[in-house]
Amino acid sequence: MEFEVDVSGEDLFSKDYSIVVAQRNGLTSEPYIFGYKFTEKVLRALRDRHLQGIYRYGFSQGQRANFKIRLYCITIYYIVQKIQKDHPKIFESGVYLTLCKDFEGRENDIRSNLKYFLRDTLKLEIKKMHFIRLDKGSNADRYAYLMRKDKKNLMKENYIKITSDDFEIFLRK
């Protein structure tokens, strides 16, 4: 199955930053689209624990970037896990991922993290993973923006729930 991944927001540590995994446009009449919007509560807990030195990531600019990449990939993992749980048959032919170039220069880090999460942990076959600028009309781009702007949670059927403890499983030293 072909999926696109996009984000919306200024910075991963900003409130309402959204990450969406969406089935590529035109594949079915009702595509699978799920996302996660970071809340102030989750961000505060992650920042506080990071400052306490609980996580394996330091405080330098490079380590902070690694921390963001890990959070991004953990989020994708939980979204794909939800899709896999609800619709296991769609992954039988493997996964084709198109990721927006939101973390330019960090593609290899993202690739290795996602191989760990999707191939090693979820046991999915990754057929192809590539990075491009997604079209403005793509499902992932549209829904990432809509989720970030959704202040009343009107799209709740498209959100997945991830707690700070869920993130922490993959962040601790």
C-alpha positions as CSV (number, residue, x, y, z in Angstrom):
1,M,0.0,0.0,0.0
2,E,1.2,3.5,-0.8
3,F,1.3,6.1,2.0
4,E,2.4,9.7,2.2
5,V,3.6,11.3,5.4
6,D,3.5,15.1,6.0
7,V,3.6,17.5,8.8
8,S,2.1,20.9,9.6
9,G,3.5,23.4,12.0
10,E,6.6,25.5,12.7
11,D,8.5,23.2,14.9
12,L,7.9,19.7,16.4
13,F,8.0,21.3,19.8
14,S,5.2,23.7,19.0
15,K,1.6,23.1,20.2
16,D,-0.7,21.7,17.5
17,Y,2.2,20.4,15.4
18,S,0.6,17.6,13.3
19,I,1.9,14.5,11.6
20,V,-0.3,12.6,9.1
21,V,0.0,9.3,7.4
22,A,-2.4,9.2,4.5
23,Q,-3.1,6.7,1.7
24,R,-1.9,8.2,-1.6
25,N,-4.6,10.2,-3.5
26,G,-6.8,8.2,-5.9
27,L,-6.1,4.7,-4.7
28,T,-9.5,4.2,-3.1
29,S,-12.6,6.3,-2.7
30,E,-12.2,6.4,1.1
31,P,-8.5,6.6,1.9
32,Y,-6.9,5.7,5.2
33,I,-5.9,9.0,6.8
34,F,-4.7,9.2,10.4
35,G,-2.7,11.7,12.3
36,Y,-1.4,13.0,15.6
37,K,-1.5,16.5,16.9
38,F,1.0,17.3,19.7
39,T,-0.7,18.8,22.7
40,E,0.8,21.2,25.2
41,K,0.5,18.5,27.9
42,V,2.5,15.9,26.0
43,L,5.1,18.5,24.9
44,R,5.5,19.7,28.4
45,A,6.0,16.2,29.8
46,L,8.5,15.3,27.1
47,R,10.5,18.6,27.5
48,D,10.5,18.2,31.3
49,R,11.8,14.6,31.2
50,H,14.3,15.5,28.5
51,L,15.7,18.3,30.8
52,Q,15.9,15.8,33.7
53,G,18.3,13.7,31.5
54,I,15.9,10.7,31.4
55,Y,16.2,10.3,27.7
56,R,19.3,9.2,25.7
57,Y,19.4,12.6,23.8
58,G,21.6,15.4,25.0
59,F,21.1,19.1,24.8
60,S,23.4,20.1,21.9
61,Q,21.8,21.3,18.7
62,G,22.6,17.9,17.0
63,Q,21.2,15.9,19.8
64,R,18.1,18.1,19.9
65,A,17.6,17.4,16.2
66,N,18.0,13.6,16.8
67,F,15.4,13.9,19.5
68,K,12.9,15.5,17.1
69,I,13.6,12.9,14.4
70,R,13.0,10.1,17.0
71,L,9.7,11.7,18.0
72,Y,8.6,12.1,14.4
73,C,9.4,8.4,13.7
74,I,7.7,7.2,16.9
75,T,4.6,9.1,15.8
76,I,4.6,7.5,12.4
77,Y,5.1,4.1,14.0
78,Y,2.0,4.5,16.2
79,I,-0.1,5.7,13.3
80,V,1.0,2.8,11.0
81,Q,0.4,0.4,13.9
82,K,-3.2,1.7,14.2
83,I,-3.8,1.3,10.5
84,Q,-2.2,-2.2,10.6
85,K,-4.4,-3.2,13.6
86,D,-7.6,-2.0,11.9
87,H,-6.8,-3.1,8.3
88,P,-4.1,-5.8,8.3
89,K,-4.7,-6.9,4.8
90,I,-3.7,-3.6,3.2
91,F,0.0,-4.3,4.1
92,E,0.2,-7.8,2.5
93,S,1.9,-6.4,-0.6
94,G,4.3,-4.3,1.4
95,V,4.6,-0.6,2.3
96,Y,5.6,2.2,-0.1
97,L,6.3,5.4,1.8
98,T,6.6,8.9,0.4
99,L,7.8,11.3,3.1
100,C,7.8,15.0,2.7
101,K,11.2,16.6,3.0
102,D,10.4,18.4,6.3
103,F,13.7,17.4,7.9
104,E,16.1,18.1,5.1
105,G,19.5,16.5,5.5
106,R,18.2,14.0,8.0
107,E,16.8,11.5,5.6
108,N,19.2,8.7,6.5
109,D,18.3,9.1,10.2
110,I,14.6,8.9,9.4
111,R,15.1,5.9,7.1
112,S,17.0,3.9,9.7
113,N,14.5,4.8,12.5
114,L,11.5,3.8,10.3
115,K,13.2,0.6,9.3
116,Y,13.5,-0.3,12.9
117,F,9.9,0.7,13.8
118,L,8.1,-0.6,10.7
119,R,10.3,-3.5,9.5
120,D,11.7,-4.8,12.8
121,T,9.0,-4.0,15.2
122,L,5.8,-4.2,13.2
123,K,7.2,-6.8,10.8
124,L,6.1,-4.9,7.7
125,E,7.9,-5.2,4.4
126,I,9.1,-1.8,3.2
127,K,9.2,-1.9,-0.5
128,K,10.3,1.7,-1.1
129,M,10.9,4.8,1.0
130,H,11.6,8.1,-0.6
131,F,11.6,11.8,0.3
132,I,10.1,14.6,-1.9
133,R,8.1,17.8,-1.5
134,L,4.5,16.6,-1.5
135,D,2.0,18.4,-3.7
136,K,-0.3,20.8,-2.0
137,G,-3.3,18.7,-3.1
138,S,-2.0,15.5,-1.5
139,N,-4.1,13.9,1.2
140,A,-1.2,14.0,3.7
141,D,-0.5,17.7,3.0
142,R,-4.2,18.7,3.2
143,Y,-5.0,16.7,6.4
144,A,-1.8,17.7,8.2
145,Y,-2.8,21.4,7.8
146,L,-6.5,20.7,8.7
147,M,-5.5,18.8,11.8
148,R,-3.2,21.6,13.0
149,K,-6.0,24.2,12.5
150,D,-8.7,21.9,14.1
151,K,-9.1,23.7,17.5
152,K,-12.5,21.9,18.2
153,N,-11.3,18.4,17.4
154,L,-13.9,18.0,14.7
155,M,-11.7,15.4,12.9
156,K,-11.4,13.2,16.0
157,E,-12.1,10.0,13.9
158,N,-8.8,10.7,12.1
159,Y,-6.7,11.3,15.3
160,I,-4.8,8.6,17.2
161,K,-4.0,8.9,20.8
162,I,-0.3,8.8,21.9
163,T,0.6,9.7,25.5
164,S,3.9,10.9,26.8
165,D,4.4,7.4,28.3
166,D,3.9,5.9,24.8
167,F,6.7,8.1,23.5
168,E,8.9,7.4,26.5
169,I,9.1,3.6,25.8
170,F,11.4,4.4,22.8
171,L,13.2,7.4,24.4
172,R,14.6,6.2,27.7
173,K,18.3,5.6,28.1
